Amino acid sequence: MMRPLNSFLILALAVCGHAEDLVPGNSVFGQRHFIEYIPGELPLVITAPHGGRLTPEEIPNRTNGVTDIDANTQELARTIAAVVHAETGRHIHLVVCRLHRSKLDANRDRAEAAQGNASAEQAWQEHHAFIETACDAAVRQFGVAFLIDLHGHGHADPRVELGYLHNALDLADCDEALNESTYVNASSLRWIVERSDLSHVELLRGPLSLGALLEARGFPATPSPRMPVPTEPFFRGGYTIARHCKADKNITGLQIEANRPRLRDTAENRLRFANALVSTLREYFPAHLGINLSGEPKSKDCQRVEASLVPAQ
C-alpha cells in the first residue's frame, strides 16, 4: 500500500508526535513522491539522501556543491531493511530522498540543499520532518533511536568510513583528549558515552566499536582498532547526523560512507554487506544501547554473554 502524505501533515506529525496513521512497512510520500518514508517498529532509523534518480524539469539543477549521485545507496538501504525484516519480522524506519542530488542535496542546510527552489525546499522540509517523525517514534517506543545516514564514497581506499562528527585531524588527537568533554559533546555517540562503561575512544575505535565489529565480518572500516585514524580524504558525518543525533533527545548514530567496489556495485555484494551490518548491529545494540535489535531490553550480564556468542560472518 502506498499513499501520499502532504507536507503539512508530515510537519504536524514531526512536531506533535502523533503517528497513528502510519503503518509499519507501508510507504508514505511527500509531494509528488519526491521523499519516501517507510515507518518502522524498531529502534533503527536509516536514511538515504543521495541515492535518488528523479530529475523533474520544474526543479532546476543545483549550481553549487556536489551534484553526483551516491550510486546504489538507495538500493543498499532497502536491502538492509529487507534483511532486518527477514530476521526479525519487523520493519526499520527508512527515509529515502528520491530526487537526484542535482536537484536536491538533503544532507545540507536548506540554502545549499535546495538553492532557492520552492519545490526542492518543500522536499527538504519533508525529508527532515520524516526523520524527526521516525526518531520520535523510536524514542517513544524504546527510549532511544539509532540513526544511520547512509552514503557512498569514491575514495581510493576501499573501506567503510564511519562518521561520528569527528574529522581525521580530530581522531589523530590523543586518547585523553578524545575522552574530554569537548569531543564527547560534539560526538554523535554522546548519548551512548553518557550511559556506557566504555570511554569515548573505546566506542570510536575499541574492540567493541562499530568499526571493529564490521572488520570482524570482513569489511575494512575506519575508525577501528586496525585504522584508528583515517587517511584523508575522510567523511566525518554531515548535516543530517549533526542535526538529528542529539543526546538530550535520546538520538544517537552515525554517517556510514560505503565504498563502491565489492560493496555497492552489485546486488550480491549489497546483500553481503547488509547481512554483515545487521549481524554487527545485533552485537552492537545490546552492548551499547541496552536493547537488542528487536528493541527488547537486556541486562548487562546478558549483554556480555550475548556479545561473546555472536559468531562472525
Contacts in CASP RR format, 6 or more apart in sequence:
PFRMAT RR
TARGET T0000
AUTHOR 0000-0000-0000
METHOD contacts of the structure
MODEL  1
MMRPLNSFLILALAVCGHAEDLVPGNSVFGQRHFIEYIPGELPLVITAPH
GGRLTPEEIPNRTNGVTDIDANTQELARTIAAVVHAETGRHIHLVVCRLH
RSKLDANRDRAEAAQGNASAEQAWQEHHAFIETACDAAVRQFGVAFLIDL
HGHGHADPRVELGYLHNALDLADCDEALNESTYVNASSLRWIVERSDLSH
VELLRGPLSLGALLEARGFPATPSPRMPVPTEPFFRGGYTIARHCKADKN
ITGLQIEANRPRLRDTAENRLRFANALVSTLREYFPAHLGINLSGEPKSK
DCQRVEASLVPAQ
1 23 0 8 1.000
1 26 0 8 1.000
1 27 0 8 1.000
2 26 0 8 1.000
2 27 0 8 1.000
2 28 0 8 1.000
2 29 0 8 1.000
3 26 0 8 1.000
3 27 0 8 1.000
3 28 0 8 1.000
3 29 0 8 1.000
4 28 0 8 1.000
4 29 0 8 1.000
4 30 0 8 1.000
4 31 0 8 1.000
4 33 0 8 1.000
5 28 0 8 1.000
5 29 0 8 1.000
5 30 0 8 1.000
5 37 0 8 1.000
6 30 0 8 1.000
6 31 0 8 1.000
7 30 0 8 1.000
7 31 0 8 1.000
7 122 0 8 1.000
7 125 0 8 1.000
7 126 0 8 1.000
7 129 0 8 1.000
10 30 0 8 1.000
10 37 0 8 1.000
10 125 0 8 1.000
10 126 0 8 1.000
10 129 0 8 1.000
10 130 0 8 1.000
10 133 0 8 1.000
11 125 0 8 1.000
11 129 0 8 1.000
12 18 0 8 1.000
13 19 0 8 1.000
13 22 0 8 1.000
13 129 0 8 1.000
13 133 0 8 1.000
14 129 0 8 1.000
14 130 0 8 1.000
14 132 0 8 1.000
14 133 0 8 1.000
14 136 0 8 1.000
17 133 0 8 1.000
17 136 0 8 1.000
17 137 0 8 1.000
17 140 0 8 1.000
19 39 0 8 1.000
19 133 0 8 1.000
19 136 0 8 1.000
19 137 0 8 1.000
22 28 0 8 1.000
22 37 0 8 1.000
22 39 0 8 1.000
22 133 0 8 1.000
22 137 0 8 1.000
23 39 0 8 1.000
24 39 0 8 1.000
24 40 0 8 1.000
24 41 0 8 1.000
24 90 0 8 1.000
24 91 0 8 1.000
25 38 0 8 1.000
25 39 0 8 1.000
25 40 0 8 1.000
25 91 0 8 1.000
26 38 0 8 1.000
26 39 0 8 1.000
27 36 0 8 1.000
27 37 0 8 1.000
27 38 0 8 1.000
28 36 0 8 1.000
28 37 0 8 1.000
28 38 0 8 1.000
28 39 0 8 1.000
29 35 0 8 1.000
29 36 0 8 1.000
29 37 0 8 1.000
30 36 0 8 1.000
30 123 0 8 1.000
30 126 0 8 1.000
31 119 0 8 1.000
31 122 0 8 1.000
31 123 0 8 1.000
31 126 0 8 1.000
32 56 0 8 1.000
32 119 0 8 1.000
33 54 0 8 1.000
33 98 0 8 1.000
34 54 0 8 1.000
34 56 0 8 1.000
34 97 0 8 1.000
34 98 0 8 1.000
34 99 0 8 1.000
34 104 0 8 1.000
34 119 0 8 1.000
34 123 0 8 1.000
34 126 0 8 1.000
35 95 0 8 1.000
35 96 0 8 1.000
35 97 0 8 1.000
35 98 0 8 1.000
35 99 0 8 1.000
35 106 0 8 1.000
35 123 0 8 1.000
35 126 0 8 1.000
35 127 0 8 1.000
35 130 0 8 1.000
36 94 0 8 1.000
36 95 0 8 1.000
36 96 0 8 1.000
36 98 0 8 1.000
37 93 0 8 1.000
37 94 0 8 1.000
37 95 0 8 1.000
37 96 0 8 1.000
37 130 0 8 1.000
37 133 0 8 1.000
37 134 0 8 1.000
38 81 0 8 1.000
38 91 0 8 1.000
38 93 0 8 1.000
38 94 0 8 1.000
38 95 0 8 1.000
38 96 0 8 1.000
39 91 0 8 1.000
39 93 0 8 1.000
39 133 0 8 1.000
39 134 0 8 1.000
39 137 0 8 1.000
40 90 0 8 1.000
40 91 0 8 1.000
40 92 0 8 1.000
40 93 0 8 1.000
40 94 0 8 1.000
40 134 0 8 1.000
40 137 0 8 1.000
41 90 0 8 1.000
41 91 0 8 1.000
41 141 0 8 1.000
42 84 0 8 1.000
42 88 0 8 1.000
42 90 0 8 1.000
42 91 0 8 1.000
42 92 0 8 1.000
42 93 0 8 1.000
42 138 0 8 1.000
42 142 0 8 1.000
42 293 0 8 1.000
42 294 0 8 1.000
42 295 0 8 1.000
43 138 0 8 1.000
43 141 0 8 1.000
43 142 0 8 1.000
43 143 0 8 1.000
43 144 0 8 1.000
43 145 0 8 1.000
43 146 0 8 1.000
43 285 0 8 1.000
43 289 0 8 1.000
43 291 0 8 1.000
43 293 0 8 1.000
43 295 0 8 1.000
44 84 0 8 1.000
44 92 0 8 1.000
44 93 0 8 1.000
44 138 0 8 1.000
44 146 0 8 1.000
44 148 0 8 1.000
44 281 0 8 1.000
44 293 0 8 1.000
45 92 0 8 1.000
45 93 0 8 1.000
45 94 0 8 1.000
45 95 0 8 1.000
45 131 0 8 1.000
45 134 0 8 1.000
45 135 0 8 1.000
45 138 0 8 1.000
45 145 0 8 1.000
45 146 0 8 1.000
45 147 0 8 1.000
45 148 0 8 1.000
46 77 0 8 1.000
46 80 0 8 1.000
46 81 0 8 1.000
46 92 0 8 1.000
46 93 0 8 1.000
46 94 0 8 1.000
46 95 0 8 1.000
46 147 0 8 1.000
46 148 0 8 1.000
46 150 0 8 1.000
47 77 0 8 1.000
47 94 0 8 1.000
47 95 0 8 1.000
47 96 0 8 1.000
47 127 0 8 1.000
47 131 0 8 1.000
47 147 0 8 1.000
47 148 0 8 1.000
47 149 0 8 1.000
47 150 0 8 1.000
47 240 0 8 1.000
48 73 0 8 1.000
48 74 0 8 1.000
48 76 0 8 1.000
48 77 0 8 1.000
48 94 0 8 1.000
48 95 0 8 1.000
48 96 0 8 1.000
48 97 0 8 1.000
48 150 0 8 1.000
49 97 0 8 1.000
49 105 0 8 1.000
49 106 0 8 1.000
49 107 0 8 1.000
49 127 0 8 1.000
49 149 0 8 1.000
49 151 0 8 1.000
49 240 0 8 1.000
50 69 0 8 1.000
50 70 0 8 1.000
50 73 0 8 1.000
50 97 0 8 1.000
50 101 0 8 1.000
50 105 0 8 1.000
50 106 0 8 1.000
50 107 0 8 1.000
50 151 0 8 1.000
50 152 0 8 1.000
51 69 0 8 1.000
51 70 0 8 1.000
51 71 0 8 1.000
51 72 0 8 1.000
51 73 0 8 1.000
51 74 0 8 1.000
51 96 0 8 1.000
51 97 0 8 1.000
51 100 0 8 1.000
51 101 0 8 1.000
52 69 0 8 1.000
52 74 0 8 1.000
52 96 0 8 1.000
52 97 0 8 1.000
52 98 0 8 1.000
52 99 0 8 1.000
52 100 0 8 1.000
52 101 0 8 1.000
53 69 0 8 1.000
53 74 0 8 1.000
53 98 0 8 1.000
53 100 0 8 1.000
54 98 0 8 1.000
54 99 0 8 1.000
54 100 0 8 1.000
54 103 0 8 1.000
55 99 0 8 1.000
55 100 0 8 1.000
55 102 0 8 1.000
55 103 0 8 1.000
56 99 0 8 1.000
56 103 0 8 1.000
56 119 0 8 1.000
58 119 0 8 1.000
59 99 0 8 1.000
59 103 0 8 1.000
59 104 0 8 1.000
59 117 0 8 1.000
59 119 0 8 1.000
59 120 0 8 1.000
60 115 0 8 1.000
60 117 0 8 1.000
61 67 0 8 1.000
61 102 0 8 1.000
61 103 0 8 1.000
62 101 0 8 1.000
62 102 0 8 1.000
62 103 0 8 1.000
62 104 0 8 1.000
62 105 0 8 1.000
62 115 0 8 1.000
63 115 0 8 1.000
64 112 0 8 1.000
64 115 0 8 1.000
65 105 0 8 1.000
65 112 0 8 1.000
66 101 0 8 1.000
66 105 0 8 1.000
67 101 0 8 1.000
67 102 0 8 1.000
67 105 0 8 1.000
68 101 0 8 1.000
69 100 0 8 1.000
69 101 0 8 1.000
70 101 0 8 1.000
70 151 0 8 1.000
70 152 0 8 1.000
70 153 0 8 1.000
71 152 0 8 1.000
71 260 0 8 1.000
71 264 0 8 1.000
72 260 0 8 1.000
72 264 0 8 1.000
72 265 0 8 1.000
72 270 0 8 1.000
73 150 0 8 1.000
73 151 0 8 1.000
73 152 0 8 1.000
73 258 0 8 1.000
73 264 0 8 1.000
74 96 0 8 1.000
74 98 0 8 1.000
75 267 0 8 1.000
75 270 0 8 1.000
76 150 0 8 1.000
76 258 0 8 1.000
76 264 0 8 1.000
76 270 0 8 1.000
76 273 0 8 1.000
76 274 0 8 1.000
77 94 0 8 1.000
77 96 0 8 1.000
77 150 0 8 1.000
78 94 0 8 1.000
78 96 0 8 1.000
79 267 0 8 1.000
79 270 0 8 1.000
79 271 0 8 1.000
79 274 0 8 1.000
80 92 0 8 1.000
80 150 0 8 1.000
80 274 0 8 1.000
80 277 0 8 1.000
80 278 0 8 1.000
81 91 0 8 1.000
81 92 0 8 1.000
81 94 0 8 1.000
82 274 0 8 1.000
83 271 0 8 1.000
83 274 0 8 1.000
83 275 0 8 1.000
83 278 0 8 1.000
84 90 0 8 1.000
84 91 0 8 1.000
84 92 0 8 1.000
84 278 0 8 1.000
84 293 0 8 1.000
85 91 0 8 1.000
85 92 0 8 1.000
87 278 0 8 1.000
87 293 0 8 1.000
88 293 0 8 1.000
88 294 0 8 1.000
90 294 0 8 1.000
93 134 0 8 1.000
93 135 0 8 1.000
93 137 0 8 1.000
93 138 0 8 1.000
95 127 0 8 1.000
95 130 0 8 1.000
95 131 0 8 1.000
95 134 0 8 1.000
97 104 0 8 1.000
97 106 0 8 1.000
97 123 0 8 1.000
97 127 0 8 1.000
99 106 0 8 1.000
99 120 0 8 1.000
99 123 0 8 1.000
103 120 0 8 1.000
104 113 0 8 1.000
104 114 0 8 1.000
104 120 0 8 1.000
104 123 0 8 1.000
104 124 0 8 1.000
105 112 0 8 1.000
105 113 0 8 1.000
106 113 0 8 1.000
106 123 0 8 1.000
106 124 0 8 1.000
106 127 0 8 1.000
106 128 0 8 1.000
106 240 0 8 1.000
107 113 0 8 1.000
107 149 0 8 1.000
107 151 0 8 1.000
107 238 0 8 1.000
107 239 0 8 1.000
107 240 0 8 1.000
108 239 0 8 1.000
109 239 0 8 1.000
110 121 0 8 1.000
110 124 0 8 1.000
110 125 0 8 1.000
113 120 0 8 1.000
113 121 0 8 1.000
113 124 0 8 1.000
113 239 0 8 1.000
114 120 0 8 1.000
114 121 0 8 1.000
114 123 0 8 1.000
114 124 0 8 1.000
128 240 0 8 1.000
128 243 0 8 1.000
128 244 0 8 1.000
131 147 0 8 1.000
131 240 0 8 1.000
131 244 0 8 1.000
132 244 0 8 1.000
134 145 0 8 1.000
135 145 0 8 1.000
135 147 0 8 1.000
135 244 0 8 1.000
135 249 0 8 1.000
135 251 0 8 1.000
136 145 0 8 1.000
138 144 0 8 1.000
138 145 0 8 1.000
138 146 0 8 1.000
139 145 0 8 1.000
139 249 0 8 1.000
139 250 0 8 1.000
139 251 0 8 1.000
142 291 0 8 1.000
142 295 0 8 1.000
143 250 0 8 1.000
144 191 0 8 1.000
144 250 0 8 1.000
144 251 0 8 1.000
144 252 0 8 1.000
144 289 0 8 1.000
144 291 0 8 1.000
145 250 0 8 1.000
145 251 0 8 1.000
145 252 0 8 1.000
146 252 0 8 1.000
146 253 0 8 1.000
146 281 0 8 1.000
146 285 0 8 1.000
146 289 0 8 1.000
147 240 0 8 1.000
147 241 0 8 1.000
147 244 0 8 1.000
147 245 0 8 1.000
147 251 0 8 1.000
147 252 0 8 1.000
147 253 0 8 1.000
147 254 0 8 1.000
148 253 0 8 1.000
148 254 0 8 1.000
148 255 0 8 1.000
148 256 0 8 1.000
149 237 0 8 1.000
149 238 0 8 1.000
149 240 0 8 1.000
149 241 0 8 1.000
149 254 0 8 1.000
149 255 0 8 1.000
149 256 0 8 1.000
150 255 0 8 1.000
150 256 0 8 1.000
150 258 0 8 1.000
151 235 0 8 1.000
151 255 0 8 1.000
151 256 0 8 1.000
151 257 0 8 1.000
151 258 0 8 1.000
152 257 0 8 1.000
152 258 0 8 1.000
152 259 0 8 1.000
152 260 0 8 1.000
152 264 0 8 1.000
153 161 0 8 1.000
153 235 0 8 1.000
153 257 0 8 1.000
153 258 0 8 1.000
153 259 0 8 1.000
153 260 0 8 1.000
154 259 0 8 1.000
154 260 0 8 1.000
155 161 0 8 1.000
155 233 0 8 1.000
155 234 0 8 1.000
155 259 0 8 1.000
157 231 0 8 1.000
157 259 0 8 1.000
158 220 0 8 1.000
158 259 0 8 1.000
158 261 0 8 1.000
158 262 0 8 1.000
158 263 0 8 1.000
159 219 0 8 1.000
159 220 0 8 1.000
159 221 0 8 1.000
159 222 0 8 1.000
159 227 0 8 1.000
159 259 0 8 1.000
160 211 0 8 1.000
160 214 0 8 1.000
160 219 0 8 1.000
160 220 0 8 1.000
160 221 0 8 1.000
160 222 0 8 1.000
160 256 0 8 1.000
160 257 0 8 1.000
160 258 0 8 1.000
160 259 0 8 1.000
160 263 0 8 1.000
161 221 0 8 1.000
161 222 0 8 1.000
161 230 0 8 1.000
161 234 0 8 1.000
161 235 0 8 1.000
161 256 0 8 1.000
161 257 0 8 1.000
162 210 0 8 1.000
162 211 0 8 1.000
162 221 0 8 1.000
162 222 0 8 1.000
162 223 0 8 1.000
162 224 0 8 1.000
162 254 0 8 1.000
162 255 0 8 1.000
162 256 0 8 1.000
162 257 0 8 1.000
163 188 0 8 1.000
163 235 0 8 1.000
163 236 0 8 1.000
163 237 0 8 1.000
163 241 0 8 1.000
163 254 0 8 1.000
163 255 0 8 1.000
163 256 0 8 1.000
163 257 0 8 1.000
164 187 0 8 1.000
164 188 0 8 1.000
164 189 0 8 1.000
164 204 0 8 1.000
164 223 0 8 1.000
164 236 0 8 1.000
164 237 0 8 1.000
164 253 0 8 1.000
164 254 0 8 1.000
165 186 0 8 1.000
165 187 0 8 1.000
165 188 0 8 1.000
165 236 0 8 1.000
165 237 0 8 1.000
165 238 0 8 1.000
165 241 0 8 1.000
165 242 0 8 1.000
165 245 0 8 1.000
166 178 0 8 1.000
166 183 0 8 1.000
166 186 0 8 1.000
166 187 0 8 1.000
166 204 0 8 1.000
166 236 0 8 1.000
167 234 0 8 1.000
167 236 0 8 1.000
168 229 0 8 1.000
168 230 0 8 1.000
168 231 0 8 1.000
168 232 0 8 1.000
168 234 0 8 1.000
168 236 0 8 1.000
170 178 0 8 1.000
170 183 0 8 1.000
170 236 0 8 1.000
171 178 0 8 1.000
171 204 0 8 1.000
171 205 0 8 1.000
171 223 0 8 1.000
171 228 0 8 1.000
171 229 0 8 1.000
171 230 0 8 1.000
172 229 0 8 1.000
173 183 0 8 1.000
175 199 0 8 1.000
175 201 0 8 1.000
177 183 0 8 1.000
178 200 0 8 1.000
178 201 0 8 1.000
178 204 0 8 1.000
179 199 0 8 1.000
179 200 0 8 1.000
179 201 0 8 1.000
183 200 0 8 1.000
184 190 0 8 1.000
184 193 0 8 1.000
184 200 0 8 1.000
187 193 0 8 1.000
187 200 0 8 1.000
187 204 0 8 1.000
188 237 0 8 1.000
188 241 0 8 1.000
188 242 0 8 1.000
188 245 0 8 1.000
188 252 0 8 1.000
188 253 0 8 1.000
188 254 0 8 1.000
188 255 0 8 1.000
189 200 0 8 1.000
189 203 0 8 1.000
189 204 0 8 1.000
189 252 0 8 1.000
189 253 0 8 1.000
189 254 0 8 1.000
190 245 0 8 1.000
190 247 0 8 1.000
190 252 0 8 1.000
191 245 0 8 1.000
191 247 0 8 1.000
191 250 0 8 1.000
191 251 0 8 1.000
191 252 0 8 1.000
192 203 0 8 1.000
192 252 0 8 1.000
192 288 0 8 1.000
192 289 0 8 1.000
193 199 0 8 1.000
193 200 0 8 1.000
193 203 0 8 1.000
194 247 0 8 1.000
196 203 0 8 1.000
196 288 0 8 1.000
198 206 0 8 1.000
198 208 0 8 1.000
198 288 0 8 1.000
202 208 0 8 1.000
202 209 0 8 1.000
203 209 0 8 1.000
203 288 0 8 1.000
204 223 0 8 1.000
204 228 0 8 1.000
205 211 0 8 1.000
205 212 0 8 1.000
205 223 0 8 1.000
205 224 0 8 1.000
205 225 0 8 1.000
205 228 0 8 1.000
206 212 0 8 1.000
206 224 0 8 1.000
206 225 0 8 1.000
207 225 0 8 1.000
208 284 0 8 1.000
208 287 0 8 1.000
208 288 0 8 1.000
208 307 0 8 1.000
209 223 0 8 1.000
209 224 0 8 1.000
209 225 0 8 1.000
210 221 0 8 1.000
210 254 0 8 1.000
210 280 0 8 1.000
210 284 0 8 1.000
211 221 0 8 1.000
211 222 0 8 1.000
211 223 0 8 1.000
211 224 0 8 1.000
212 221 0 8 1.000
212 224 0 8 1.000
212 225 0 8 1.000
213 280 0 8 1.000
213 283 0 8 1.000
213 284 0 8 1.000
214 221 0 8 1.000
214 224 0 8 1.000
214 276 0 8 1.000
214 277 0 8 1.000
214 280 0 8 1.000
215 221 0 8 1.000
215 224 0 8 1.000
215 225 0 8 1.000
215 226 0 8 1.000
216 312 0 8 1.000
217 276 0 8 1.000
217 279 0 8 1.000
217 280 0 8 1.000
217 312 0 8 1.000
217 313 0 8 1.000
218 276 0 8 1.000
219 263 0 8 1.000
219 273 0 8 1.000
219 276 0 8 1.000
220 226 0 8 1.000
220 227 0 8 1.000
221 227 0 8 1.000
222 228 0 8 1.000
222 229 0 8 1.000
222 230 0 8 1.000
222 231 0 8 1.000
222 234 0 8 1.000
223 229 0 8 1.000
223 230 0 8 1.000
235 255 0 8 1.000
235 257 0 8 1.000
236 255 0 8 1.000
237 254 0 8 1.000
237 255 0 8 1.000
238 255 0 8 1.000
240 255 0 8 1.000
241 253 0 8 1.000
241 254 0 8 1.000
241 255 0 8 1.000
244 251 0 8 1.000
245 251 0 8 1.000
245 252 0 8 1.000
245 253 0 8 1.000
245 254 0 8 1.000
252 289 0 8 1.000
258 264 0 8 1.000
258 273 0 8 1.000
262 269 0 8 1.000
263 269 0 8 1.000
263 270 0 8 1.000
263 272 0 8 1.000
263 273 0 8 1.000
264 270 0 8 1.000
264 273 0 8 1.000
275 313 0 8 1.000
276 313 0 8 1.000
278 293 0 8 1.000
279 310 0 8 1.000
279 313 0 8 1.000
281 293 0 8 1.000
282 292 0 8 1.000
282 293 0 8 1.000
282 310 0 8 1.000
283 306 0 8 1.000
283 307 0 8 1.000
283 310 0 8 1.000
285 291 0 8 1.000
285 292 0 8 1.000
285 293 0 8 1.000
285 295 0 8 1.000
286 292 0 8 1.000
286 298 0 8 1.000
286 302 0 8 1.000
286 303 0 8 1.000
286 306 0 8 1.000
286 307 0 8 1.000
287 303 0 8 1.000
287 307 0 8 1.000
290 297 0 8 1.000
290 298 0 8 1.000
290 303 0 8 1.000
291 297 0 8 1.000
291 298 0 8 1.000
292 298 0 8 1.000
292 306 0 8 1.000
298 306 0 8 1.000
END
